[in-house]
């Protein structure tokens, strides 16, 4: 399996992370990509540089106002003269009878769902590069590759059409799926991150052409808390094309594989032409944001189960944070996929 990657991700190096009232350094660091690259090297995957696709693929998913905000945010922020080293919103209007703001502080609150997506001088460039990585992988699959892995950083599945959140700015998995839709009438996004893919769900919630499935730690006690419940099934034309499978905190390999079997049955019924895997490796028993307890051999089983779904597949990197086992877990899931193909 080929892997798409760019060093441009390094321009995004966030520092701020608010955890239960305590400010810490974020776990979404550039070193994540180094550890993932080690996993790709150990798996002998060929690295491919992304093609620059421009704004078009991003504009299929994200609103013009949001893309304009992200592209201009840092310049407007620094022009304030008394702003901090990163952009952190201090107002979140939640949009009850609200008017779209013109001031950068207001726009920052409008376009961020939480405080876990600090914007710095290189965030926009890195986020755009990540979408190019995802779209390049999707295009390679459309051109005949069986499966391609996209090492996207920053991740994307918490990003809505017009909101950043949870370390995410542009929704790489959604953008890849929208690109695949140029060839396939129906596409599935299967999110295996420990956190619910709330942004992806929100983007496609009323659409019948992209089935969104998320297997994640129970949001009753885990981020994002207010999305990711089993009763959320879509709306309007998209009713029935959203499936959430929340798992008890600490679920291990066998419970996870059972959830994947439920997802497989739903995917077979939908009969898509292609599959996007929002690949969160943070379901690991060793991940610092502990939620589930999948082992390294368990990730191999996950890869095997995904391969058995028999679809052209784009793996888009989501979560998976700094642990000694991160690279090995990536090697494991891709090896399991390749073995079963």
MIFI-302803 format. One record per residue (C-alpha): x, y, z. Coordinates in nm, 2 decimals. Layout:
BEGIN
<site X="X" Y="Y" Z="Z"/>
...
//
This chain:
BEGIN
<site X="0.00" Y="0.00" Z="0.00"/>
<site X="0.13" Y="0.34" Z="-0.09"/>
<site X="0.12" Y="0.63" Z="0.16"/>
<site X="0.09" Y="1.00" Z="0.09"/>
<site X="0.27" Y="1.24" Z="0.31"/>
<site X="0.41" Y="1.60" Z="0.32"/>
<site X="0.65" Y="1.77" Z="0.56"/>
<site X="0.43" Y="2.09" Z="0.53"/>
<site X="0.24" Y="1.97" Z="0.84"/>
<site X="0.52" Y="2.09" Z="1.06"/>
<site X="0.41" Y="2.46" Z="1.02"/>
<site X="0.12" Y="2.37" Z="1.26"/>
<site X="0.27" Y="2.34" Z="1.61"/>
<site X="0.00" Y="2.41" Z="1.86"/>
<site X="0.08" Y="2.46" Z="2.23"/>
<site X="-0.25" Y="2.53" Z="2.41"/>
<site X="-0.47" Y="2.26" Z="2.54"/>
<site X="-0.73" Y="2.31" Z="2.82"/>
<site X="-0.81" Y="1.99" Z="3.01"/>
<site X="-1.06" Y="2.01" Z="3.29"/>
<site X="-0.95" Y="2.36" Z="3.37"/>
<site X="-0.58" Y="2.29" Z="3.34"/>
<site X="-0.37" Y="2.43" Z="3.06"/>
<site X="-0.13" Y="2.18" Z="2.91"/>
<site X="0.06" Y="2.14" Z="2.59"/>
<site X="-0.16" Y="1.98" Z="2.33"/>
<site X="-0.10" Y="1.61" Z="2.24"/>
<site X="-0.15" Y="1.70" Z="1.87"/>
<site X="0.22" Y="1.76" Z="1.81"/>
<site X="0.44" Y="1.74" Z="1.49"/>
<site X="0.62" Y="1.44" Z="1.65"/>
<site X="0.31" Y="1.24" Z="1.59"/>
<site X="0.39" Y="1.24" Z="1.22"/>
<site X="0.75" Y="1.12" Z="1.29"/>
<site X="0.62" Y="0.82" Z="1.48"/>
<site X="0.37" Y="0.74" Z="1.21"/>
<site X="0.64" Y="0.77" Z="0.95"/>
<site X="0.84" Y="0.52" Z="1.15"/>
<site X="0.54" Y="0.28" Z="1.13"/>
<site X="0.52" Y="0.33" Z="0.75"/>
<site X="0.89" Y="0.26" Z="0.72"/>
<site X="0.87" Y="-0.06" Z="0.93"/>
<site X="0.58" Y="-0.17" Z="0.70"/>
<site X="0.79" Y="-0.09" Z="0.39"/>
<site X="0.53" Y="0.15" Z="0.25"/>
<site X="0.62" Y="0.37" Z="-0.05"/>
<site X="0.59" Y="0.74" Z="0.03"/>
<site X="0.42" Y="0.97" Z="-0.22"/>
<site X="0.42" Y="1.35" Z="-0.23"/>
<site X="0.07" Y="1.50" Z="-0.26"/>
<site X="-0.06" Y="1.69" Z="-0.56"/>
<site X="-0.18" Y="2.04" Z="-0.49"/>
<site X="-0.55" Y="2.04" Z="-0.57"/>
<site X="-0.62" Y="2.40" Z="-0.46"/>
<site X="-0.94" Y="2.52" Z="-0.30"/>
<site X="-1.19" Y="2.32" Z="-0.50"/>
<site X="-1.20" Y="2.00" Z="-0.29"/>
<site X="-1.21" Y="2.21" Z="0.03"/>
<site X="-1.50" Y="2.42" Z="-0.10"/>
<site X="-1.71" Y="2.11" Z="-0.16"/>
<site X="-1.73" Y="2.06" Z="0.21"/>
<site X="-1.66" Y="2.39" Z="0.39"/>
<site X="-1.84" Y="2.72" Z="0.37"/>
<site X="-1.69" Y="3.02" Z="0.19"/>
<site X="-1.71" Y="3.23" Z="0.51"/>
<site X="-1.52" Y="2.96" Z="0.70"/>
<site X="-1.24" Y="2.91" Z="0.44"/>
<site X="-1.20" Y="3.29" Z="0.42"/>
<site X="-1.18" Y="3.31" Z="0.80"/>
<site X="-0.91" Y="3.04" Z="0.82"/>
<site X="-0.70" Y="3.19" Z="0.54"/>
<site X="-0.70" Y="3.54" Z="0.69"/>
<site X="-0.73" Y="3.47" Z="1.06"/>
<site X="-0.37" Y="3.50" Z="1.17"/>
<site X="-0.30" Y="3.83" Z="0.99"/>
<site X="-0.62" Y="3.98" Z="1.15"/>
<site X="-0.53" Y="3.84" Z="1.49"/>
<site X="-0.18" Y="3.98" Z="1.50"/>
<site X="-0.31" Y="4.32" Z="1.37"/>
<site X="-0.49" Y="4.36" Z="1.70"/>
<site X="-0.16" Y="4.44" Z="1.87"/>
<site X="-0.24" Y="4.29" Z="2.21"/>
<site X="-0.32" Y="3.93" Z="2.11"/>
<site X="-0.17" Y="3.61" Z="2.24"/>
<site X="0.07" Y="3.37" Z="2.06"/>
<site X="-0.22" Y="3.15" Z="1.95"/>
<site X="-0.58" Y="3.21" Z="1.85"/>
<site X="-0.81" Y="3.09" Z="2.13"/>
<site X="-1.17" Y="3.20" Z="2.13"/>
<site X="-1.32" Y="3.36" Z="2.44"/>
<site X="-1.67" Y="3.37" Z="2.31"/>
<site X="-1.88" Y="3.09" Z="2.16"/>
<site X="-2.22" Y="3.23" Z="2.06"/>
<site X="-2.37" Y="2.89" Z="1.98"/>
<site X="-2.57" Y="3.08" Z="1.72"/>
<site X="-2.91" Y="3.14" Z="1.90"/>
<site X="-3.06" Y="3.43" Z="1.70"/>
<site X="-2.70" Y="3.54" Z="1.63"/>
<site X="-2.55" Y="3.77" Z="1.36"/>
<site X="-2.24" Y="3.67" Z="1.18"/>
<site X="-1.96" Y="3.89" Z="1.33"/>
<site X="-1.72" Y="4.12" Z="1.15"/>
<site X="-1.45" Y="4.14" Z="1.42"/>
<site X="-1.18" Y="3.88" Z="1.43"/>
<site X="-1.25" Y="3.79" Z="1.80"/>
<site X="-1.62" Y="3.73" Z="1.71"/>
<site X="-1.53" Y="3.53" Z="1.40"/>
<site X="-1.29" Y="3.32" Z="1.61"/>
<site X="-1.57" Y="3.23" Z="1.85"/>
<site X="-1.82" Y="3.17" Z="1.57"/>
<site X="-1.59" Y="2.93" Z="1.38"/>
<site X="-1.46" Y="2.72" Z="1.68"/>
<site X="-1.66" Y="2.47" Z="1.87"/>
<site X="-1.42" Y="2.45" Z="2.16"/>
<site X="-1.07" Y="2.56" Z="2.28"/>
<site X="-0.89" Y="2.26" Z="2.15"/>
<site X="-0.81" Y="2.40" Z="1.80"/>
<site X="-0.56" Y="2.68" Z="1.86"/>
<site X="-0.47" Y="2.86" Z="1.54"/>
<site X="-0.11" Y="2.97" Z="1.48"/>
<site X="0.09" Y="3.13" Z="1.20"/>
<site X="0.13" Y="2.81" Z="1.01"/>
<site X="-0.21" Y="2.64" Z="1.08"/>
<site X="-0.38" Y="2.73" Z="0.75"/>
<site X="-0.09" Y="2.61" Z="0.54"/>
<site X="-0.07" Y="2.28" Z="0.73"/>
<site X="-0.44" Y="2.22" Z="0.71"/>
<site X="-0.45" Y="2.29" Z="0.34"/>
<site X="-0.16" Y="2.05" Z="0.29"/>
<site X="-0.35" Y="1.78" Z="0.48"/>
<site X="-0.64" Y="1.81" Z="0.25"/>
<site X="-0.41" Y="1.77" Z="-0.05"/>
<site X="-0.27" Y="1.45" Z="0.11"/>
<site X="-0.63" Y="1.32" Z="0.16"/>
<site X="-0.74" Y="1.41" Z="-0.20"/>
<site X="-0.43" Y="1.27" Z="-0.35"/>
<site X="-0.49" Y="0.94" Z="-0.18"/>
<site X="-0.85" Y="0.94" Z="-0.30"/>
<site X="-0.75" Y="1.02" Z="-0.65"/>
<site X="-0.50" Y="0.74" Z="-0.65"/>
<site X="-0.78" Y="0.50" Z="-0.55"/>
<site X="-1.00" Y="0.64" Z="-0.82"/>
<site X="-0.72" Y="0.58" Z="-1.07"/>
<site X="-0.70" Y="0.21" Z="-0.98"/>
<site X="-0.50" Y="0.17" Z="-0.65"/>
<site X="-0.68" Y="-0.08" Z="-0.43"/>
<site X="-0.60" Y="0.12" Z="-0.11"/>
<site X="-0.39" Y="0.42" Z="-0.02"/>
<site X="-0.30" Y="0.56" Z="0.32"/>
<site X="-0.30" Y="0.94" Z="0.38"/>
<site X="-0.09" Y="1.07" Z="0.66"/>
<site X="-0.29" Y="1.38" Z="0.74"/>
<site X="-0.19" Y="1.63" Z="1.01"/>
<site X="-0.37" Y="1.82" Z="1.15"/>
<site X="-0.65" Y="1.57" Z="1.17"/>
<site X="-1.00" Y="1.66" Z="1.05"/>
<site X="-1.30" Y="1.46" Z="1.17"/>
<site X="-1.41" Y="1.71" Z="1.44"/>
<site X="-1.43" Y="1.99" Z="1.19"/>
<site X="-1.78" Y="2.09" Z="1.07"/>
<site X="-1.87" Y="2.27" Z="0.76"/>
<site X="-1.79" Y="2.60" Z="0.93"/>
<site X="-1.63" Y="2.52" Z="1.27"/>
<site X="-1.30" Y="2.39" Z="1.39"/>
<site X="-1.27" Y="2.19" Z="1.71"/>
<site X="-1.09" Y="1.90" Z="1.87"/>
<site X="-0.75" Y="1.96" Z="1.71"/>
<site X="-0.93" Y="1.97" Z="1.36"/>
<site X="-0.97" Y="2.26" Z="1.11"/>
<site X="-1.05" Y="2.10" Z="0.77"/>
<site X="-1.23" Y="1.77" Z="0.75"/>
<site X="-0.99" Y="1.56" Z="0.55"/>
<site X="-1.20" Y="1.24" Z="0.56"/>
<site X="-1.51" Y="1.43" Z="0.44"/>
<site X="-1.31" Y="1.60" Z="0.16"/>
<site X="-1.17" Y="1.26" Z="0.05"/>
<site X="-1.53" Y="1.12" Z="0.04"/>
<site X="-1.66" Y="1.41" Z="-0.16"/>
<site X="-1.38" Y="1.36" Z="-0.41"/>
<site X="-1.46" Y="0.99" Z="-0.44"/>
<site X="-1.82" Y="1.09" Z="-0.51"/>
<site X="-1.71" Y="1.22" Z="-0.85"/>
<site X="-1.67" Y="0.85" Z="-0.95"/>
<site X="-1.90" Y="0.66" Z="-0.71"/>
<site X="-2.27" Y="0.72" Z="-0.65"/>
<site X="-2.24" Y="0.61" Z="-0.28"/>
<site X="-1.95" Y="0.63" Z="-0.04"/>
<site X="-1.91" Y="0.52" Z="0.32"/>
<site X="-1.69" Y="0.69" Z="0.59"/>
<site X="-1.61" Y="0.45" Z="0.87"/>
<site X="-1.46" Y="0.63" Z="1.16"/>
<site X="-1.25" Y="0.41" Z="1.40"/>
<site X="-1.11" Y="0.70" Z="1.61"/>
<site X="-1.17" Y="0.67" Z="1.99"/>
<site X="-1.36" Y="1.00" Z="1.96"/>
<site X="-1.69" Y="1.04" Z="1.77"/>
<site X="-1.65" Y="1.19" Z="1.43"/>
<site X="-1.90" Y="1.47" Z="1.51"/>
<site X="-1.78" Y="1.71" Z="1.23"/>
<site X="-1.82" Y="1.44" Z="0.97"/>
<site X="-2.16" Y="1.34" Z="1.10"/>
<site X="-2.27" Y="1.71" Z="1.09"/>
<site X="-2.15" Y="1.76" Z="0.73"/>
<site X="-2.34" Y="1.46" Z="0.59"/>
<site X="-2.63" Y="1.43" Z="0.83"/>
<site X="-2.89" Y="1.52" Z="0.58"/>
<site X="-2.73" Y="1.36" Z="0.28"/>
<site X="-2.83" Y="1.01" Z="0.15"/>
<site X="-2.52" Y="0.96" Z="-0.07"/>
<site X="-2.25" Y="0.94" Z="0.21"/>
<site X="-2.31" Y="0.69" Z="0.49"/>
<site X="-2.12" Y="0.79" Z="0.81"/>
<site X="-2.04" Y="0.53" Z="1.07"/>
<site X="-1.85" Y="0.60" Z="1.39"/>
<site X="-1.72" Y="0.35" Z="1.64"/>
<site X="-1.60" Y="0.54" Z="1.95"/>
<site X="-1.59" Y="0.56" Z="2.33"/>
<site X="-1.92" Y="0.64" Z="2.49"/>
<site X="-1.98" Y="1.02" Z="2.48"/>
<site X="-2.16" Y="1.01" Z="2.81"/>
<site X="-1.82" Y="1.04" Z="2.97"/>
<site X="-1.59" Y="1.12" Z="2.68"/>
<site X="-1.53" Y="1.39" Z="2.42"/>
<site X="-1.73" Y="1.53" Z="2.24"/>
<site X="-2.00" Y="1.46" Z="2.50"/>
<site X="-2.29" Y="1.61" Z="2.31"/>
<site X="-2.27" Y="1.41" Z="1.98"/>
<site X="-2.22" Y="1.05" Z="1.91"/>
<site X="-2.52" Y="0.87" Z="2.05"/>
<site X="-2.69" Y="0.57" Z="1.90"/>
<site X="-3.02" Y="0.75" Z="1.84"/>
<site X="-2.85" Y="1.00" Z="1.60"/>
<site X="-2.94" Y="0.84" Z="1.26"/>
<site X="-2.95" Y="1.14" Z="1.02"/>
<site X="-3.23" Y="1.37" Z="0.91"/>
<site X="-3.44" Y="1.45" Z="0.60"/>
<site X="-3.30" Y="1.27" Z="0.30"/>
<site X="-3.01" Y="1.14" Z="0.51"/>
<site X="-3.23" Y="0.97" Z="0.77"/>
<site X="-3.08" Y="0.62" Z="0.82"/>
<site X="-2.74" Y="0.70" Z="0.67"/>
<site X="-2.57" Y="0.78" Z="1.00"/>
<site X="-2.47" Y="0.50" Z="1.24"/>
<site X="-2.31" Y="0.56" Z="1.58"/>
<site X="-2.17" Y="0.26" Z="1.78"/>
<site X="-2.06" Y="0.40" Z="2.12"/>
<site X="-1.86" Y="0.15" Z="2.33"/>
<site X="-1.81" Y="0.13" Z="2.70"/>
<site X="-1.49" Y="0.30" Z="2.82"/>
<site X="-1.21" Y="0.04" Z="2.83"/>
<site X="-1.35" Y="-0.19" Z="2.56"/>
<site X="-1.08" Y="-0.41" Z="2.42"/>
<site X="-1.01" Y="-0.61" Z="2.11"/>
<site X="-1.31" Y="-0.85" Z="2.10"/>
<site X="-1.57" Y="-0.59" Z="2.18"/>
<site X="-1.42" Y="-0.37" Z="1.91"/>
<site X="-1.43" Y="-0.64" Z="1.65"/>
<site X="-1.80" Y="-0.71" Z="1.73"/>
<site X="-1.87" Y="-0.34" Z="1.66"/>
<site X="-1.69" Y="-0.37" Z="1.33"/>
<site X="-1.91" Y="-0.66" Z="1.23"/>
<site X="-2.22" Y="-0.44" Z="1.29"/>
<site X="-2.06" Y="-0.17" Z="1.07"/>
<site X="-1.98" Y="-0.43" Z="0.80"/>
<site X="-2.34" Y="-0.54" Z="0.78"/>
<site X="-2.46" Y="-0.18" Z="0.75"/>
<site X="-2.20" Y="-0.11" Z="0.48"/>
<site X="-2.31" Y="-0.42" Z="0.28"/>
<site X="-2.67" Y="-0.30" Z="0.29"/>
<site X="-2.57" Y="0.04" Z="0.16"/>
<site X="-2.37" Y="-0.10" Z="-0.12"/>
<site X="-2.12" Y="0.18" Z="-0.17"/>
<site X="-1.86" Y="0.21" Z="-0.44"/>
<site X="-1.57" Y="0.31" Z="-0.21"/>
<site X="-1.48" Y="0.33" Z="0.16"/>
<site X="-1.30" Y="0.60" Z="0.36"/>
<site X="-1.15" Y="0.49" Z="0.69"/>
<site X="-1.11" Y="0.78" Z="0.94"/>
<site X="-0.82" Y="0.60" Z="1.10"/>
<site X="-0.78" Y="0.70" Z="1.47"/>
<site X="-0.51" Y="0.50" Z="1.64"/>
<site X="-0.61" Y="0.65" Z="1.97"/>
<site X="-0.83" Y="0.35" Z="2.05"/>
<site X="-0.50" Y="0.20" Z="2.17"/>
<site X="-0.46" Y="0.08" Z="2.53"/>
<site X="-0.15" Y="0.30" Z="2.55"/>
<site X="-0.29" Y="0.62" Z="2.40"/>
<site X="-0.25" Y="0.92" Z="2.64"/>
<site X="-0.62" Y="1.02" Z="2.59"/>
<site X="-0.73" Y="0.68" Z="2.72"/>
<site X="-1.08" Y="0.57" Z="2.62"/>
<site X="-1.06" Y="0.22" Z="2.47"/>
<site X="-0.81" Y="-0.06" Z="2.51"/>
<site X="-0.72" Y="-0.20" Z="2.17"/>
<site X="-0.39" Y="-0.39" Z="2.16"/>
<site X="-0.14" Y="-0.38" Z="1.88"/>
<site X="-0.25" Y="-0.73" Z="1.76"/>
<site X="-0.60" Y="-0.60" Z="1.79"/>
<site X="-0.52" Y="-0.33" Z="1.53"/>
<site X="-0.41" Y="-0.60" Z="1.29"/>
<site X="-0.75" Y="-0.77" Z="1.34"/>
<site X="-0.92" Y="-0.43" Z="1.26"/>
<site X="-0.72" Y="-0.40" Z="0.94"/>
<site X="-0.82" Y="-0.76" Z="0.85"/>
<site X="-1.19" Y="-0.68" Z="0.91"/>
<site X="-1.17" Y="-0.36" Z="0.70"/>
<site X="-1.01" Y="-0.55" Z="0.41"/>
<site X="-1.29" Y="-0.81" Z="0.42"/>
<site X="-1.54" Y="-0.54" Z="0.33"/>
<site X="-1.40" Y="-0.57" Z="-0.02"/>
<site X="-1.41" Y="-0.20" Z="-0.12"/>
<site X="-1.16" Y="0.04" Z="-0.27"/>
<site X="-1.03" Y="0.21" Z="0.05"/>
<site X="-0.87" Y="0.54" Z="0.15"/>
<site X="-0.72" Y="0.54" Z="0.50"/>
<site X="-0.72" Y="0.90" Z="0.63"/>
<site X="-0.52" Y="0.95" Z="0.95"/>
<site X="-0.72" Y="1.10" Z="1.24"/>
<site X="-0.61" Y="1.07" Z="1.60"/>
<site X="-0.34" Y="0.87" Z="1.77"/>
<site X="-0.12" Y="1.06" Z="2.01"/>
<site X="0.23" Y="1.04" Z="2.15"/>
<site X="0.30" Y="0.69" Z="2.28"/>
<site X="0.58" Y="0.45" Z="2.22"/>
<site X="0.34" Y="0.21" Z="2.04"/>
<site X="0.19" Y="0.46" Z="1.79"/>
<site X="0.40" Y="0.36" Z="1.49"/>
<site X="0.37" Y="-0.01" Z="1.56"/>
<site X="-0.01" Y="0.03" Z="1.57"/>
<site X="-0.01" Y="0.19" Z="1.23"/>
<site X="0.22" Y="-0.09" Z="1.09"/>
<site X="-0.02" Y="-0.34" Z="1.24"/>
<site X="-0.35" Y="-0.21" Z="1.10"/>
<site X="-0.21" Y="-0.17" Z="0.75"/>
<site X="-0.04" Y="-0.51" Z="0.76"/>
<site X="-0.37" Y="-0.67" Z="0.87"/>
<site X="-0.55" Y="-0.51" Z="0.57"/>
<site X="-0.28" Y="-0.62" Z="0.33"/>
<site X="-0.28" Y="-0.98" Z="0.46"/>
<site X="-0.66" Y="-1.01" Z="0.41"/>
<site X="-0.65" Y="-0.86" Z="0.06"/>
//
